[in-house]
């Protein structure tokens, strides 16, 4: 059933009995549900987003790869290398496409300039969902949230999902075996819960491992 609606299936997850009323029979539903500390537990609510892995590493593993697939790795390296140096902003004179691992700070520095650096090279219809997703990543790192900020988070994610197929049409979604015809990316699915997490638990930035 989960695969039919593009969700990742998990067979008998350990949290399957959490949230069951504490009055239930432990012999029937398991030990956690009879414990008042776990009876109302819901992992989708208390598991908070981690900026380093959920957003920054996602950016480098997916968004940068989409851009390289569309305009080529050589073209991306060239556009980044000719950016004028600014105080407080990292420059990229060497080939970004050859990097295997970056620090969280380097991810953020690259996020700041990739739209400006590749704006004339990326097709407009592919740029729109990529731009929206990067806006989402920046907005999700706010220290203070208002109703308007939460709505902006939801809006940018909705824009990405509405136009995301343009990335595939431009050739961005490719793997070693050819075009990728689906969007089953766990970290994108996790983004769906960010706005709700902000409302319930506050700014996600306080939980980051970065």
Residue pairs with C-beta under 8 A, 6 or more apart in sequence:
1 9
2 8
2 9
2 10
3 9
6 182
6 183
6 184
7 189
8 184
8 186
8 189
15 41
15 43
17 29
17 30
17 32
17 33
18 32
18 33
18 38
18 39
18 41
18 42
18 43
19 33
19 39
19 40
19 41
19 42
20 29
20 33
20 39
21 33
21 39
22 33
22 34
22 35
22 36
22 39
22 40
24 33
24 34
25 34
26 33
26 34
32 38
32 39
32 41
33 39
44 193
45 196
45 197
45 200
46 201
48 197
48 201
48 204
48 207
49 55
49 140
49 190
49 191
49 193
49 194
49 197
49 204
49 207
50 204
50 207
50 208
50 209
51 104
51 140
51 141
51 204
51 205
51 208
51 210
52 104
52 107
52 208
52 209
52 210
53 187
53 209
54 187
54 190
54 191
55 137
55 140
55 141
55 187
55 191
56 104
56 107
56 108
56 111
56 137
56 210
57 107
57 187
58 185
58 187
58 188
59 107
59 110
59 111
59 134
59 137
60 102
60 107
60 110
62 185
62 187
63 114
63 130
63 133
63 134
64 76
64 96
64 110
64 114
65 172
66 126
66 130
66 167
66 172
66 173
67 76
67 114
67 118
67 122
67 130
67 172
68 76
68 97
69 171
69 172
69 173
69 174
70 122
70 123
70 126
70 167
70 170
70 171
70 172
71 79
71 118
71 121
71 122
73 95
73 97
74 97
75 121
76 96
76 97
76 117
76 118
76 121
77 92
77 95
77 96
77 97
79 117
79 118
79 121
80 92
80 96
80 110
80 113
80 114
80 117
81 92
81 93
81 94
83 91
83 92
83 113
83 116
83 117
85 91
89 109
89 112
89 113
90 106
90 109
90 110
92 110
96 110
102 110
104 210
111 134
111 137
111 138
114 134
115 127
115 130
115 131
115 134
119 127
122 130
122 170
123 166
123 170
125 163
125 166
125 169
125 170
126 166
126 167
126 169
126 170
126 172
128 159
128 163
128 166
129 159
129 160
129 162
129 163
129 164
129 166
129 167
130 167
132 156
132 157
132 159
132 160
132 163
133 156
133 157
133 160
135 152
135 156
136 153
136 156
136 157
136 160
136 191
136 194
139 149
139 152
139 153
139 156
140 153
140 191
140 194
140 198
140 204
141 204
141 205
142 149
142 203
142 205
143 203
143 205
144 203
145 198
145 202
145 203
149 198
150 195
150 198
150 199
153 194
153 195
153 198
154 195
157 191
157 192
157 194
157 195
164 183
167 173
168 179
168 180
168 181
171 179
173 179
173 180
173 181
174 180
194 204
197 204
198 204
201 207
